């Protein structure tokens, strides 16, 4: 299952800055005003060879302390339930506040690992001030500066050790695992109900009805696979939950536990930022993907409506847009069987293995016809290519100057691989290594 670390804490302690630092991206909006973070940001991080998903909490509204406290309570309760590790961020320049104490009180009740992260310790004079946070009752206290990165290495050393061990069973003999993901109210449960022919999942007009991840084995009409669905009736004690944040946690787990993701997009709303967040998470996890434009029956059609819509979708998905895009209606069952048939095809593409002899015959000819650009007068020579035995397609190119292979040429090689072999719907990984160093 997915390794998830959730960042929690009161507003304006630097949660988004820490998120940006650990994911090495400038994604979350940062501002001095509390309440800026409204969407939930989530991204991939890696430390000491351990991959994990980081979730940045937010969604606060401007208002009184009571409003903030209520919103923080939601975030913490969900993080405690869904995350494997919790980073509790506080601000050394402010000291302990009532909201910090409120969060600490909730976190002390959990058995999940909690790392008290004292942020903004930008110089040695603040090290002593940070000791006051031991009063919150956590033994794991780490002084960091999200701005310059100091202390984050020591923090991550311990965080990755705290993740539960992943199931390492051989997946080759398992049934394909398909996850239906997307924004709340995109029609995920409706699609599954239509396909399974049962009202197993509760479907309402209210976003976020779906709550628990459920695996369903399907064997019918010549199809056989496991459906990883974020389905289930909302529990009574969770009516206070923040829908968007919860859906992020569930989506992360569903994606990382699947082989192929069926990403549902509401045709009336089009591809929005949250859709792209989910799509990018699928790609970063090297999962197969099929794009389903749902509620197509509600769109007014004109000449070339479908063609223009698909073109707009692919432009937004760039640079990786070699993915199947299907227009469906879960309500009328239009093309829903085609959706799962396509997912099975993508699953086969993801398992595709190409012999080393075949790869070298095809790709070295392409490289000879279009060699990589020279670097400062020196020629880059690619001598050998092989596919390594990983669960998603990964190729290694051996050459004399691997670090000087430009991104544009890497894209050229990937396009040539896709041109010769069917990898539609599957992200490819390309690595470049020095052939001399590989010899022993």
C-alpha positions in Angstrom: 0.0 0.0 0.0 0.9 3.6 -0.3 3.3 5.3 2.2 1.6 8.6 3.1 3.0 11.4 5.2 0.6 14.2 6.1 1.7 17.7 7.1 -0.6 19.2 9.8 -0.6 22.3 12.0 -2.2 25.6 12.5 -2.1 28.3 9.8 1.0 30.2 8.8 3.6 27.9 10.4 5.2 27.0 7.0 3.5 23.8 6.0 3.3 24.7 2.3 7.0 25.8 2.3 7.9 22.4 3.8 5.8 20.6 1.2 7.6 22.5 -1.6 11.0 21.7 -0.1 10.3 17.9 0.4 8.7 17.5 -3.1 11.2 19.8 -4.8 8.5 21.7 -6.5 6.9 25.1 -6.2 3.3 24.0 -6.1 1.6 25.2 -3.0 0.9 28.9 -2.8 2.9 30.6 0.0 1.8 33.9 1.6 2.2 35.6 4.9 -1.6 35.7 5.4 -3.1 32.7 7.1 -5.7 30.8 5.2 -4.0 31.0 1.8 -3.9 27.3 1.3 -7.3 26.2 0.0 -6.7 23.2 -2.2 -5.0 20.1 -0.9 -1.6 19.6 -2.5 0.0 16.2 -2.8 3.1 15.0 -4.5 5.8 12.4 -4.6 9.0 12.5 -2.5 11.9 10.1 -2.1 14.5 9.7 0.6 17.1 7.0 1.0 15.5 4.9 -1.7 12.0 5.1 -0.1 9.2 6.6 -2.1 6.3 8.2 -0.4 3.4 10.6 -1.0 3.3 13.9 0.9 0.0 15.6 1.6 -0.1 19.3 2.5 -3.2 20.3 4.4 -5.1 23.5 3.9 -8.6 24.6 3.0 -8.8 27.2 5.8 -11.2 30.1 5.6 -10.7 33.6 6.9 -12.5 34.1 10.1 -12.2 33.7 13.9 -9.9 31.4 15.8 -12.9 29.2 16.4 -13.3 28.7 12.6 -9.6 27.8 12.3 -9.7 25.4 15.2 -12.7 23.6 13.7 -10.9 23.3 10.3 -7.7 22.1 11.9 -9.6 19.5 13.9 -10.9 18.0 10.6 -7.5 17.9 9.0 -5.8 16.2 12.0 -8.5 13.6 12.5 -8.4 12.6 8.8 -4.6 12.6 8.9 -4.5 10.4 11.9 -6.9 7.9 10.2 -5.4 7.8 6.7 -1.7 8.7 6.9 1.2 6.4 8.0 3.3 9.2 9.4 2.3 12.7 10.6 4.5 15.8 10.5 3.2 18.3 13.1 4.6 21.6 12.2 5.0 24.5 14.7 6.7 28.0 14.4 9.7 28.7 16.7 9.3 32.5 16.2 5.9 32.5 17.7 6.2 29.8 20.4 3.4 27.5 21.6 -0.1 28.8 20.9 -3.5 27.6 22.0 -4.1 26.1 18.5 -0.8 24.2 18.8 -1.8 22.8 22.1 -5.2 21.7 20.6 -3.5 19.9 17.8 -1.0 18.3 20.1 -3.8 17.0 22.4 -5.5 15.2 19.4 -2.2 13.8 18.1 -1.1 12.4 21.5 -4.1 10.0 21.3 -2.8 8.3 18.1 -0.5 5.4 17.8 0.8 6.7 14.4 4.3 8.1 14.4 4.2 11.9 15.0 7.2 14.0 14.2 7.1 17.4 15.9 8.7 19.6 13.3 9.8 23.0 14.7 10.0 25.2 11.7 11.8 28.6 11.0 14.9 27.6 13.1 17.0 29.6 10.7 20.0 30.2 13.0 21.7 28.7 16.0 20.3 31.3 18.4 16.8 29.8 17.8 17.9 26.3 18.7 17.4 27.0 22.4 14.0 28.6 21.8 12.8 25.4 20.1 13.2 23.4 23.3 10.0 24.9 24.7 8.0 22.7 22.3 9.0 19.6 24.3 6.1 20.8 26.5 3.7 19.5 23.8 4.6 15.9 24.9 6.4 14.5 21.9 9.8 12.8 22.0 10.5 13.1 18.3 11.4 16.8 18.0 13.2 18.1 14.9 14.5 21.6 14.3 14.3 22.6 10.6 14.1 25.5 8.3 11.8 25.0 5.3 13.3 28.0 3.6 16.9 26.8 3.4 16.4 23.1 4.0 18.5 22.8 7.2 17.5 19.9 9.4 15.2 18.3 6.8 17.7 15.5 6.1 17.7 14.4 9.7 13.9 14.6 9.8 13.5 12.5 6.6 16.0 9.9 7.9 13.6 9.0 10.7 10.4 9.5 8.7 11.2 6.9 6.1 12.2 4.4 8.9 8.7 4.9 10.4 6.8 3.8 7.4 5.3 0.3 7.6 7.0 -2.4 5.5 5.3 -2.7 2.1 3.9 -5.9 0.8 6.6 -7.3 -1.5 4.7 -10.3 -2.9 5.1 -11.0 -6.5 2.4 -9.2 -8.4 3.0 -10.9 -11.8 0.4 -13.7 -11.1 -2.2 -11.4 -9.6 -5.2 -10.2 -11.6 -5.0 -6.7 -13.1 -5.9 -4.1 -10.6 -7.9 -1.1 -11.9 -8.6 2.0 -9.8 -11.5 4.4 -10.6 -10.3 7.8 -9.5 -11.2 11.4 -10.1 -12.7 14.5 -8.4 -15.6 14.1 -6.0 -18.9 13.8 -8.0 -17.2 13.0 -11.3 -19.3 9.8 -11.5 -17.0 7.1 -10.1 -19.5 5.2 -8.2 -22.1 5.5 -11.0 -19.6 3.9 -13.4 -18.9 1.0 -11.1 -22.6 0.5 -10.4 -23.3 0.5 -14.1 -20.6 -2.0 -14.9 -21.2 -4.3 -12.0 -25.0 -4.1 -12.5 -25.7 -3.5 -8.9 -26.3 -0.6 -6.6 -23.4 -1.7 -4.4 -22.1 1.8 -4.1 -24.3 4.6 -2.8 -24.7 7.3 -5.5 -26.0 10.8 -4.6 -25.7 14.3 -5.9 -23.6 15.3 -2.9 -19.9 15.3 -3.5 -17.9 13.0 -1.3 -20.4 10.3 -0.5 -17.8 7.6 -1.2 -15.6 6.8 1.8 -13.9 3.4 2.1 -11.6 1.7 -0.4 -13.1 -1.6 -1.5 -11.6 -4.3 -3.8 -14.1 -6.2 -6.0 -13.1 -9.1 -8.2 -14.9 -9.0 -11.5 -15.2 -12.1 -13.8 -17.9 -11.6 -16.5 -18.2 -11.2 -20.2 -14.7 -12.5 -20.7 -13.2 -9.8 -18.3 -11.4 -10.8 -15.2 -9.7 -8.2 -12.9 -9.8 -6.6 -9.5 -11.5 -3.2 -9.1 -9.9 -0.9 -6.6 -12.8 1.4 -5.7 -13.0 4.2 -3.2 -16.5 3.1 -2.4 -18.7 2.7 0.7 -21.3 4.5 2.8 -20.1 7.4 4.9 -19.8 6.5 8.5 -21.9 8.5 10.9 -18.9 9.6 13.0 -17.3 11.1 9.9 -20.0 13.6 8.8 -17.6 16.4 9.8 -14.9 15.3 7.5 -13.4 17.5 4.9 -14.4 16.0 1.6 -11.6 17.2 -0.6 -8.8 16.3 1.8 -10.3 12.9 2.5 -10.6 12.2 -1.2 -7.0 13.1 -1.7 -5.9 10.5 0.9 -8.2 7.8 -0.7 -7.0 8.6 -4.2 -3.4 8.3 -3.2 -3.9 4.9 -1.8 -6.1 3.7 -4.7 -3.6 4.9 -7.3 -0.5 3.3 -5.6 -2.4 0.0 -5.1 -3.4 -0.3 -8.8 -1.9 -1.3 -12.1 -4.2 0.9 -14.3 -6.1 4.0 -13.3 -9.4 5.1 -14.9 -9.4 8.8 -14.4 -12.9 10.2 -14.6 -13.5 13.8 -15.8 -16.8 15.6 -15.7 -17.5 16.6 -19.3 -19.4 19.7 -18.2 -16.5 21.0 -16.2 -13.6 19.8 -18.3 -10.0 19.2 -17.2 -9.4 21.3 -14.0 -6.4 21.7 -11.7 -7.5 18.8 -9.4 -7.8 16.5 -12.4 -4.2 17.3 -13.4 -3.0 16.8 -9.9 -4.4 13.3 -9.9 -3.2 12.6 -13.5 0.4 13.7 -12.5 0.3 11.5 -9.5 -0.6 8.5 -11.7 2.2 9.3 -14.0 4.8 9.8 -11.2 3.8 6.4 -9.8 4.3 4.8 -13.3 0.7 3.5 -13.4 -1.2 2.9 -16.6 -4.0 5.4 -17.3 -7.2 5.7 -19.3 -9.0 9.1 -19.4 -12.8 8.8 -19.2 -14.8 11.9 -20.1 -18.0 11.2 -18.2 -21.5 12.7 -18.7 -20.9 13.0 -22.4 -24.7 12.6 -22.9 -25.2 16.0 -21.3 -23.0 17.9 -23.8 -24.6 19.6 -26.8 -23.0 18.2 -29.9 -22.0 20.1 -33.1 -19.7 19.2 -36.0 -16.4 18.0 -34.6 -17.4 18.6 -31.0 -15.8 15.4 -29.8 -12.6 15.9 -31.9 -12.1 19.5 -30.6 -12.8 18.4 -27.0 -10.3 15.6 -27.2 -7.7 17.9 -28.6 -8.1 20.3 -25.7 -7.8 17.5 -23.2 -4.6 16.2 -24.8 -3.1 19.7 -24.8 -3.7 20.0 -21.1 -2.2 16.5 -20.4 1.0 17.4 -22.3 3.8 16.4 -22.4 2.6 12.9 -21.8 -0.6 12.5 -23.8 -0.2 9.1 -25.4 -3.2 7.9 -23.4 -6.6 6.6 -24.4 -9.4 9.2 -24.1 -12.9 7.8 -24.1 -16.2 9.6 -24.0 -18.7 7.8 -21.8 -21.9 8.1 -19.9 -22.1 6.1 -16.7 -25.8 6.9 -16.5 -26.7 5.6 -20.0 -23.9 2.9 -19.9 -22.5 4.4 -23.1 -19.0 2.9 -23.8 -18.5 1.7 -20.2 -17.5 -1.8 -21.4 -15.1 -0.2 -23.9 -13.5 1.6 -20.9 -12.6 -1.6 -19.1 -11.6 -3.3 -22.3 -9.2 -0.4 -22.9 -7.9 -0.7 -19.4 -7.0 -4.3 -20.0 -5.2 -3.3 -23.1 -3.2 -0.7 -21.2 -2.4 -3.3 -18.6 -0.9 -5.6 -21.3 1.1 -2.6 -22.6 2.5 -2.0 -19.1 3.7 -5.6 -18.9 5.3 -5.5 -22.4 8.8 -6.8 -22.5 11.1 -6.3 -25.5 14.2 -8.4 -26.0 17.6 -6.7 -25.8 18.5 -7.9 -29.3 15.2 -6.4 -30.7 15.7 -3.2 -28.9 19.3 -2.7 -30.1 18.4 -3.5 -33.7 15.6 -0.9 -33.8 16.8 1.8 -31.5 20.5 1.9 -32.5 19.4 2.5 -36.1 17.1 5.3 -35.0 20.0 6.8 -33.0 22.4 6.5 -35.9 20.0 8.3 -38.2 19.4 11.0 -35.5 22.4 11.1 -33.1 22.2 13.2 -29.9 23.5 16.8 -30.2 27.2 17.3 -29.4 28.2 18.9 -26.1 31.0 21.5 -26.3 32.4 19.8 -29.4 32.3 16.3 -27.9 30.0 13.7 -29.4 27.6 11.6 -27.3 27.7 8.0 -28.4 24.9 5.6 -27.3 26.2 2.1 -27.7 23.7 -0.2 -26.1 20.1 -0.2 -24.8 18.2 -2.7 -22.6 14.9 -3.0 -20.8 15.4 -3.8 -17.1 13.1 -6.2 -15.3 10.8 -3.8 -13.5 7.0 -3.9 -13.2 6.6 -0.9 -15.4 8.6 -0.3 -18.7 12.1 1.0 -17.9 14.9 1.4 -20.4 18.6 2.0 -19.8 20.8 3.6 -22.5 24.5 3.1 -22.1 26.6 6.0 -23.5 29.9 7.8 -22.9 28.5 11.1 -21.5 25.1 10.3 -19.9 24.7 13.6 -18.0 24.9 15.6 -21.2 21.9 13.9 -22.9 19.4 16.7 -23.3 15.7 16.4 -22.3 14.6 17.0 -25.9 16.7 14.0 -27.0 15.2 11.9 -24.2 11.8 12.8 -25.5 12.9 11.9 -29.0 14.0 8.4 -27.8 10.8 7.9 -25.9 8.7 8.9 -29.0 10.6 6.4 -31.1 10.0 3.6 -28.5 6.3 4.5 -28.7 6.4 4.6 -32.5 7.8 1.0 -32.7 6.0 -0.6 -29.7 2.6 -0.1 -28.3 3.0 1.6 -24.9 -0.2 3.6 -25.1 -1.5 4.7 -21.7 1.8 3.7 -20.0 4.5 6.1 -18.7 8.1 5.1 -19.7 11.2 5.5 -17.7 14.5 6.2 -19.5 17.8 6.2 -17.7 21.3 7.0 -19.2 24.4 5.3 -17.7 28.1 5.4 -18.4 28.9 2.0 -20.1 32.5 2.0 -18.7 31.3 2.2 -15.1 29.0 -0.7 -15.7 31.8 -3.1 -16.6 33.4 -5.0 -13.7 
